[in-house]
Amino acid sequence: MSEILDDLMEEGIREYNLCSACRFCIGYCPVWDALDRIFFGFKKESVDHRDIEYFAYLCHDCRNCYYACPYRQPHELNINIPKLNSMLREKVNNSYVWPGFMRGMLKRQYMYMTSSIMAFLALAFVLTAIVGDLSALMLPIHSIYHVMPSIYIEMIGSVLGVWGMTLLIYEGARYWKSINGNYKGIFNGRLHLYALRDTFMHLWFRANGEGCDYPGEYGSFSRFYLHLLMFTGMLVDLVATITALYAQNILGYYPPYSLFSFPVMLGIMGGALILVGVVGLLVLKESANSKLIESAWIETDRAMLYLLLAIVVSGFVITSMRSMPFAGLMFLVHISLVATLFVSAPYSKLVHIIYRYLAVVKYYYDKRILSAV
């Protein structure tokens, strides 16, 4: 794998050095601004492996540079930055996966996620048999806690959530050290404020203000809006979960909650936003130019969207099945899907959240260094 990665890095150096000589795409996105800084700010004679790894995730896959490039296929120089960055992201992800034996899961997402769902569902059945009531899976129930006491749901969810978040942070720290050479700047609050602003506004999904050349050759804001809907929906559902925990553990107000309560209304709103965003992105990806993405990345790219779709749909089904038979069984399916989301986070497309965010922090860190010179 190291030889393949080295060859890929060398190809990256070749393409980005040529891009720097051409400079036609300067201003399209932060990658080209960062490339300009390397040569004209830091006075380097060539990009290196560290820069290539940094560009891989600073790139938001808008693809404008490809369609504007005079040296793309069939030109002999064969410049294809979106495809290059897609291949680099796949290799970078494999480089920082921990533990190492999980690397193969990035290429076998469907198998890994399906196995995880089945394993968690089996565990949920066993746990229900031990601490809950198996008969509640088929009978009409007033509360999901007739199936399994809340303490076990919260405990397992907390452990899996902390596990996934801890590994993402650990992998992110390794990535930062690789692209920056040390840990300087990673704790600078102002840089994080800039990066958070760009992230929440989806600033770099707009390319140079004309929209991304995605899925086709001409500028479009479709991907921007759909990704923003999905992202916002996930945040709204997070708030819904927090309000439900507050109502239960602080106010002593246990579910089921009214359809017009804050937890339920926020959950429905967040789920609807995710549903529209995920379905729209899946449709968009079907018509996107497949020459601009690494084939091995396609499964990784789509598997997480299908998992999110399954979580949202199962959540809506549970909401519509209140006090109906088999609602308890549907609940076990739902929490098995959510558990798979948590445990899959460090080994799936979700790693792009931490890597891309840190690449944006690095963008502002380098800008700050040069402004101080």
C-alpha positions as CSV (number, residue, x, y, z in Angstrom):
1,M,0.0,0.0,0.0
2,S,2.9,2.4,0.8
3,E,4.2,2.0,-2.8
4,I,0.8,2.8,-4.2
5,L,0.5,5.8,-1.9
6,D,3.9,7.1,-2.9
7,D,3.1,6.8,-6.6
8,L,-0.1,8.6,-6.0
9,M,1.7,11.4,-4.1
10,E,4.2,11.7,-6.9
11,E,1.4,12.1,-9.4
12,G,-0.2,14.7,-7.2
13,I,3.0,16.6,-7.1
14,R,3.2,16.5,-10.9
15,E,-0.3,17.7,-11.4
16,Y,-0.2,20.5,-8.8
17,N,3.1,21.8,-10.0
18,L,1.7,22.0,-13.5
19,C,-1.4,23.8,-12.1
20,S,0.8,26.3,-10.3
21,A,2.6,27.1,-13.5
22,C,-0.7,27.6,-15.3
23,R,-2.6,29.4,-12.5
24,F,-5.8,29.5,-14.6
25,C,-7.9,28.2,-11.7
26,I,-6.6,30.7,-9.1
27,G,-9.6,32.0,-7.2
28,Y,-11.9,29.1,-7.9
29,C,-11.6,27.6,-4.4
30,P,-9.3,27.6,-1.3
31,V,-7.1,24.9,-2.8
32,W,-5.8,27.3,-5.5
33,D,-5.4,30.1,-3.0
34,A,-3.4,27.6,-0.8
35,L,-1.3,26.5,-3.8
36,D,-0.5,30.2,-4.5
37,R,0.7,30.7,-1.0
38,I,3.1,27.8,-1.2
39,F,5.0,29.3,-4.1
40,F,4.5,33.0,-3.6
41,G,4.1,33.1,0.2
42,F,6.3,30.4,1.6
43,K,8.6,30.6,-1.4
44,K,8.7,26.9,-2.0
45,E,10.0,25.5,-5.3
46,S,7.5,22.6,-5.3
47,V,4.6,21.2,-3.5
48,D,5.4,18.1,-1.3
49,H,3.6,15.1,0.1
50,R,2.3,17.1,3.0
51,D,0.8,19.7,0.7
52,I,-0.9,17.0,-1.4
53,E,-2.4,15.4,1.6
54,Y,-3.7,18.8,2.8
55,F,-5.2,19.7,-0.6
56,A,-7.0,16.3,-0.8
57,Y,-9.4,17.4,1.9
58,L,-9.3,21.2,1.4
59,C,-10.9,20.3,-1.9
60,H,-14.7,20.2,-1.6
61,D,-15.1,18.4,-4.9
62,C,-16.8,21.2,-6.7
63,R,-15.1,20.2,-10.0
64,N,-15.0,23.6,-11.6
65,C,-11.3,23.3,-12.1
66,Y,-11.7,20.1,-14.2
67,Y,-14.1,21.6,-16.7
68,A,-12.0,24.9,-16.9
69,C,-8.7,23.1,-17.4
70,P,-7.1,23.3,-20.8
71,Y,-4.9,20.3,-20.0
72,R,-7.5,17.7,-19.1
73,Q,-8.1,14.7,-21.3
74,P,-7.4,14.2,-24.1
75,H,-4.4,16.5,-23.6
76,E,-1.2,14.6,-23.0
77,L,-0.7,16.2,-19.6
78,N,-3.9,14.6,-18.5
79,I,-4.8,16.8,-15.5
80,N,-7.7,15.6,-13.4
81,I,-7.6,17.2,-10.0
82,P,-11.0,16.0,-8.8
83,K,-10.1,12.3,-9.6
84,L,-6.7,12.8,-8.0
85,N,-8.1,14.2,-4.8
86,S,-10.7,11.5,-4.7
87,M,-8.0,8.8,-4.9
88,L,-5.9,10.7,-2.3
89,R,-8.8,10.9,0.2
90,E,-9.2,7.1,0.0
91,K,-5.5,6.5,0.6
92,V,-5.4,9.1,3.4
93,N,-8.3,7.6,5.1
94,N,-6.6,4.2,5.1
95,S,-3.4,5.7,6.5
96,Y,-5.1,7.1,9.7
97,V,-7.6,4.3,10.5
98,W,-7.2,2.9,14.0
99,P,-6.9,0.1,14.7
100,G,-5.0,-0.8,11.5
101,F,-6.9,-4.0,10.8
102,M,-10.1,-2.0,10.2
103,R,-8.6,-0.4,7.0
104,G,-10.3,-2.9,4.8
105,M,-13.7,-1.8,6.0
106,L,-13.4,1.5,4.1
107,K,-13.6,-0.6,0.9
108,R,-16.3,-2.9,2.1
109,Q,-18.8,-0.5,3.6
110,Y,-22.0,-2.4,2.6
111,M,-20.7,-5.6,4.2
112,Y,-19.4,-3.9,7.3
113,M,-22.5,-1.9,7.9
114,T,-24.8,-4.8,7.2
115,S,-22.8,-7.0,9.6
116,S,-22.9,-4.3,12.3
117,I,-26.7,-3.8,12.0
118,M,-27.2,-7.6,12.3
119,A,-24.9,-7.8,15.3
120,F,-26.5,-4.9,17.1
121,L,-30.0,-6.2,16.4
122,A,-29.0,-9.6,17.8
123,L,-27.5,-7.9,20.9
124,A,-30.7,-5.8,21.3
125,F,-32.8,-9.0,21.3
126,V,-30.6,-10.6,23.9
127,L,-30.6,-7.5,26.1
128,T,-34.4,-7.2,25.8
129,A,-34.7,-10.9,26.8
130,I,-32.5,-10.3,29.9
131,V,-33.6,-6.8,31.1
132,G,-36.8,-6.1,29.2
133,D,-39.8,-7.9,27.8
134,L,-39.6,-9.8,24.5
135,S,-43.4,-10.0,24.3
136,A,-43.5,-6.2,24.1
137,L,-41.9,-6.4,20.6
138,M,-45.1,-7.7,19.1
139,L,-47.8,-6.2,21.3
140,P,-49.0,-2.6,21.4
141,I,-46.9,-0.6,23.9
142,H,-47.3,2.7,25.6
143,S,-43.6,3.5,25.8
144,I,-40.5,2.1,24.2
145,Y,-39.1,1.6,27.7
146,H,-41.5,-1.4,28.0
147,V,-39.1,-3.0,25.5
148,M,-35.8,-2.0,27.2
149,P,-35.2,0.3,30.3
150,S,-33.9,3.7,29.4
151,I,-30.7,3.3,31.5
152,Y,-29.4,0.6,29.1
153,I,-30.3,2.6,26.0
154,E,-28.5,5.7,27.3
155,M,-25.5,3.7,28.5
156,I,-24.9,1.9,25.3
157,G,-25.6,5.0,23.2
158,S,-23.1,7.0,25.3
159,V,-20.4,4.4,25.1
160,L,-20.7,4.0,21.3
161,G,-21.0,7.8,20.8
162,V,-17.9,8.5,22.9
163,W,-16.0,5.6,21.1
164,G,-16.8,7.0,17.7
165,M,-16.0,10.6,18.6
166,T,-12.8,9.7,20.4
167,L,-11.5,7.8,17.3
168,L,-12.5,10.6,15.0
169,I,-10.6,13.1,17.1
170,Y,-7.5,10.8,17.4
171,E,-7.5,10.3,13.6
172,G,-8.0,14.0,13.1
173,A,-5.0,14.8,15.3
174,R,-2.8,12.4,13.3
175,Y,-4.0,14.1,10.1
176,W,-3.2,17.6,11.4
177,K,0.3,16.6,12.5
178,S,0.9,15.1,9.0
179,I,-0.2,18.2,7.0
180,N,1.2,20.7,9.4
181,G,4.3,19.0,10.7
182,N,3.4,19.6,14.3
183,Y,0.4,20.5,16.5
184,K,0.9,24.3,16.4
185,G,-2.3,26.2,15.6
186,I,-4.7,23.3,16.4
187,F,-5.8,24.9,19.6
188,N,-6.1,28.5,18.3
189,G,-9.7,29.5,19.0
190,R,-9.9,32.2,16.4
191,L,-8.9,29.8,13.6
192,H,-11.6,27.4,14.7
193,L,-14.1,30.2,14.6
194,Y,-13.2,31.0,11.0
195,A,-13.4,27.3,10.1
196,L,-16.8,26.8,11.9
197,R,-18.2,29.8,10.1
198,D,-17.2,28.3,6.7
199,T,-18.5,24.9,7.7
200,F,-21.9,26.1,8.9
201,M,-22.3,28.4,5.9
202,H,-21.0,25.7,3.5
203,L,-18.9,28.5,2.1
204,W,-16.8,26.3,-0.2
205,F,-19.7,24.4,-1.6
206,R,-20.4,27.5,-3.7
207,A,-17.1,27.3,-5.6
208,N,-16.3,30.8,-6.8
209,G,-19.8,32.1,-6.3
210,E,-21.2,30.5,-9.5
211,G,-22.0,27.2,-8.0
212,C,-20.2,23.8,-8.4
213,D,-19.9,22.1,-11.8
214,Y,-21.8,19.2,-10.2
215,P,-23.3,16.9,-11.4
216,G,-22.5,18.3,-14.8
217,E,-20.3,20.8,-16.6
218,Y,-22.2,23.9,-15.7
219,G,-22.5,25.7,-12.3
220,S,-25.2,24.6,-10.0
221,F,-26.1,25.1,-6.3
222,S,-28.0,21.8,-6.1
223,R,-25.3,20.0,-4.2
224,F,-24.8,23.0,-1.9
225,Y,-28.5,23.1,-0.9
226,L,-28.9,19.4,-0.6
227,H,-25.8,19.0,1.6
228,L,-26.9,21.9,3.7
229,L,-30.3,20.4,4.2
230,M,-28.8,17.1,5.4
231,F,-26.2,18.9,7.6
232,T,-28.9,21.1,9.2
233,G,-31.2,18.1,9.7
234,M,-28.5,16.3,11.6
235,L,-28.0,19.3,13.8
236,V,-31.7,19.7,14.4
237,D,-32.0,16.0,15.3
238,L,-29.1,16.4,17.7
239,V,-30.9,19.2,19.4
240,A,-34.1,17.0,19.5
241,T,-32.2,14.3,21.3
242,I,-30.7,16.7,23.8
243,T,-34.1,18.2,24.6
244,A,-35.6,14.7,25.0
245,L,-32.8,13.8,27.5
246,Y,-33.3,17.1,29.3
247,A,-37.1,16.5,29.6
248,Q,-36.5,13.0,30.8
249,N,-33.5,13.2,33.1
250,I,-33.9,16.8,34.4
251,L,-37.6,17.5,34.3
252,G,-38.7,13.9,34.9
253,Y,-41.0,14.0,31.9
254,Y,-40.8,10.5,30.2
255,P,-41.9,9.5,26.7
256,P,-44.0,9.0,24.8
257,Y,-44.0,12.7,24.1
258,S,-46.8,14.6,22.3
259,L,-46.5,15.0,18.6
260,F,-46.4,18.8,19.3
261,S,-43.7,18.6,21.9
262,F,-40.3,20.0,21.2
263,P,-38.4,16.7,21.0
264,V,-40.9,15.2,18.6
265,M,-41.4,18.3,16.4
266,L,-37.6,18.9,16.2
267,G,-37.1,15.2,15.4
268,I,-39.6,15.2,12.6
269,M,-38.2,18.5,11.2
270,G,-34.6,17.2,11.3
271,G,-35.6,13.9,9.8
272,A,-37.5,15.6,7.0
273,L,-34.4,17.7,6.2
274,I,-32.1,14.7,6.2
275,L,-34.5,12.7,4.0
276,V,-34.7,15.4,1.3
277,G,-31.0,16.0,1.5
278,V,-30.0,12.3,1.3
279,V,-32.4,11.4,-1.4
280,G,-31.4,14.4,-3.5
281,L,-27.7,13.7,-3.1
282,L,-28.2,10.1,-4.1
283,V,-30.0,11.2,-7.2
284,L,-27.4,13.8,-8.0
285,K,-24.6,11.3,-7.6
286,E,-26.2,8.9,-10.1
287,S,-25.9,11.6,-12.8
288,A,-22.5,12.9,-11.7
289,N,-19.4,12.4,-13.9
290,S,-17.9,9.0,-12.8
291,K,-14.6,9.9,-14.4
292,L,-14.0,12.4,-11.6
293,I,-14.2,10.0,-8.7
294,E,-12.1,7.0,-7.6
295,S,-14.2,3.8,-8.2
296,A,-13.3,2.4,-4.8
297,W,-14.7,5.6,-3.2
298,I,-18.1,5.2,-4.7
299,E,-19.3,2.5,-2.2
300,T,-17.8,4.5,0.7
301,D,-19.6,7.6,-0.6
302,R,-23.0,6.1,-0.9
303,A,-23.1,3.6,2.0
304,M,-23.3,6.3,4.6
305,L,-26.2,8.0,2.8
306,Y,-28.1,4.8,2.6
307,L,-27.5,4.2,6.4
308,L,-28.8,7.8,7.2
309,L,-31.8,7.1,4.9
310,A,-32.6,3.9,6.8
311,I,-32.3,5.7,10.2
312,V,-34.6,8.5,9.2
313,V,-37.2,6.2,7.6
314,S,-37.2,3.8,10.6
315,G,-37.6,6.8,12.9
316,F,-40.7,8.0,10.9
317,V,-42.1,4.5,11.0
318,I,-41.8,4.3,14.8
319,T,-43.5,7.7,15.1
320,S,-46.4,6.6,13.0
321,M,-46.7,3.2,14.8
322,R,-47.4,4.6,18.3
323,S,-49.4,2.2,20.4
324,M,-49.5,-0.3,17.5
325,P,-48.3,-3.9,17.3
326,F,-44.6,-4.4,16.4
327,A,-43.6,-0.8,17.3
328,G,-41.2,-2.3,19.8
329,L,-39.6,-4.5,17.1
330,M,-39.2,-1.5,14.9
331,F,-37.6,0.4,17.8
332,L,-34.9,-2.3,18.1
333,V,-34.2,-2.0,14.3
334,H,-33.9,1.7,14.7
335,I,-31.5,1.7,17.6
336,S,-29.4,-1.0,15.8
337,L,-29.1,1.4,12.8
338,V,-28.1,4.3,15.1
339,A,-25.6,2.1,16.9
340,T,-24.1,1.2,13.5
341,L,-23.8,4.9,12.6
342,F,-21.8,5.6,15.8
343,V,-19.5,2.6,15.5
344,S,-19.0,3.2,11.8
345,A,-18.1,6.8,12.1
346,P,-14.2,6.4,12.2
347,Y,-14.4,3.8,9.3
348,S,-16.7,5.5,6.9
349,K,-17.4,8.7,4.8
350,L,-18.0,10.5,8.1
351,V,-14.2,10.9,8.6
352,H,-14.4,13.6,6.0
353,I,-16.1,15.8,8.6
354,I,-13.0,16.0,10.8
355,Y,-10.4,15.9,8.0
356,R,-12.1,18.6,5.9
357,Y,-12.7,20.8,8.9
358,L,-9.0,20.6,9.9
359,A,-7.9,21.3,6.4
360,V,-10.0,24.6,6.6
361,V,-8.3,25.3,9.9
362,K,-4.9,24.8,8.3
363,Y,-6.0,27.1,5.5
364,Y,-6.5,30.0,8.0
365,Y,-3.4,29.0,10.0
366,D,-1.2,29.4,7.0
367,K,-2.9,32.7,6.1
368,R,-2.2,33.9,9.7
369,I,1.5,32.9,9.5
370,L,2.0,34.8,6.2
371,S,0.1,37.9,7.5
372,A,2.5,38.1,10.5
373,V,5.6,38.0,8.3
